[in-house]
Amino acid sequence: LKSALLREVFRAHRHALAQDERRPVRSIPLQMARLTRVVPPLPQTERGAFCPVNTDSPGERILYCNGTNVLWRSLEPLIKGGEKPEDIFTWKGHSKRTTVAAMTPNSQWVVSGDVSGAIRIWGAKGDNVQKNEFKLWDGAVKDASWSSDSTRIVASGDGKETRACAIIADTGSKTGEVGGHAKQINSVSFRSQRPFRVVTGGEDMLVAFHQGPPFKYAKSHNTHSNFVNCVRYSPDGDFVVSAGADSKLCLYEGKEGDLLKEFEKPAGIAGSLWAAAWSPDSAKVVTAGGDKKLRIWDREAGAQVCEAQVGTAQLEDMLVGVAWPTANRIISVCLDGRILLWDVDASGAATLAATVDGTQGPLTCLACDAATGALIQAGGDGFIAATWPDQAPRKAKVGKSIQHILAHGPGFAGPPEAWVFALDDCARNLSLEGCVFSGEPVAIKEFVVGAAWLDQQETRAIIAGGKNSFHCLGVGGLEWSKPDAVPRRPTSIATSPGTGRMAIALERPEGMVSAGVQNSQFDIHLFNIGDAGSADGITPGNVLQGHLKEVTAMKFNPAGDLLASADAGNKIMVWSCSADGAATLAITDWVLHTARVTCLDWLAGGRRLVSGSLDQLVYVWDADKPSDKIKIAEAHKAGVSAVVSCGEKSFASVGNDGFLRVYQID
């Protein structure tokens, strides 16, 4: 009887728990957030290194690496425009920075390598499950290639003793030795026909040939006088081409590995040839050059037939990767990650068909211009991009890590623009129409903790400085400064110009409260905005207490009657602000994040709040129904860094994975 009673109690307890878990999920009208647009990062490049760029066998998708992810994107939408979320796929199985990805000839599997010397083999279809993982060596994997039967893999890189190997994809068993080099092997290629051959090129200036399987060293050539950056077998297997840092392009016989010729150097060629790729008919070769030129060479003539200048020959225009997937299409990658798509005619002449621009690194800040809907995103690599609805991103360079972006709301009467704040302690005005900076940078002369609009016309912005100061930024530059405006260093700022309120979150006071217990008083100081044109017009008000961790983000809703604040723990609080300046806690139980909350923003209606965290989650909360929520899991690998409202039912987010994602609430 006692056992039966315990079982019944346990069953009832489980049922209650299940009901409790399900109850918060019910959400009317908050039901789901639908992903409507994805802007992925560009290929990750490194100055002085070859960037492997591959495609699938039909030439319909481009594969590249960024951060710890492997991406593929459909080529047709990149050319015609209108790229959709389903045209982009991201594989997130690596924990270290990825370096190369290649798909099998039968388009069933992908091998990807990373800086730790590991390769992973995973499905190109279905659930994209990982099939195998093999640790090859301690250094980075630089290049990888499949056999024509999609069963064998060769990889090269920077191991201490082993620098290249050939393995069976199903088991990881080695099929011979791939050696012959004394330094890093930059590139490797597999002959697609039997008898199988492997060619390698390395920093010891050698091009080495291996016969097998089992593979063994056969011969090498020291034709190059500098690093060999790329080696590639022709699609028909009859030829091999090598490209080097000495501007040389060399041709070899595919089966025996004999040197056939060195291509004639055209006038004016300089710098490294970073990458090479064959045309599908094995008649021509395209190279990516450090002299910012795309060059097409004829195999029979042994000479160049076409060259095309990239951009204005700036450093960012350097070509570091190239692929030739179909007869009339060439893909090249610039040092700043831009993907250039070229049309090629029968004679080998190339013309630029499309440019895919954007950002490369992790994104740290995001803003939305309410009048145009343009999203502005930036990160630590010093580039900022403006992404208009239904248009590709346009990019500008700051050169220093960008920390904050301040865009205009719907009431602004001027042209679309934004203020950009970087680690050089300067503010820059960005014109969104051309994504170009206007005027000279405004020196703030201290670290910018945050910035917000000070007046309803949005002609003045207030800056919270790292030295406890306030600065007012106007159209003509700094209008006034107020040193020692707060007693401690600010950590976050928010304003409501319509109600004349400003909130400043501060670090905790130094010292102990009692018996060696460290102070955990993280205050929010309210200020009244009187005359925005004078430092004396900003007067102190109430102090809000409640957070036990550093306050990391704050935001007033559009009406100014609610202030949301979040901290470095996982807590989000909502304060109700009255007309007399008082503020009381209205919501304290939004604690579902499991790590530092990095960002907040209210949707246009002012009742729904979006939050992002280092736990990779995005939540949408309802102030009228605090138990209702929308949860977006795995929104950004490595954490969400910024969210922004795009309307009543739309918002966007960016993260440390470099992605910009736009959601619609249905």
ZIZIZI-V623542 format. One record per helix or strand of 2 or more residues. SS is the DSSP state (hx for helix, st for strand). FROM is the first residue (numbers start at 0). TO is the last residue. If there is no record, write none. Layout:
SS,FROM,TO
SS,FROM,TO
This chain:
hx,1,22
st,32,38
st,53,54
st,60,65
st,68,73
hx,74,79
hx,84,86
st,87,90
st,97,102
st,108,113
st,117,122
st,129,134
st,140,145
st,151,156
st,163,167
st,184,189
st,196,201
st,206,210
st,214,220
st,227,232
st,238,243
st,248,252
st,258,261
st,272,277
st,283,288
st,292,297
st,302,308
hx,314,316
st,318,325
st,328,333
st,338,343
st,349,355
st,362,367
st,374,378
st,382,386
st,393,396
st,401,406
st,416,421
st,425,430
st,435,442
st,447,452
st,460,464
st,469,473
st,476,481
st,489,495
st,500,505
st,511,513
st,516,517
st,521,528
hx,534,536
st,537,546
st,550,555
st,561,566
st,571,576
st,582,589
st,596,601
st,607,612
st,617,621
st,628,631
st,639,644
st,649,654
st,659,664
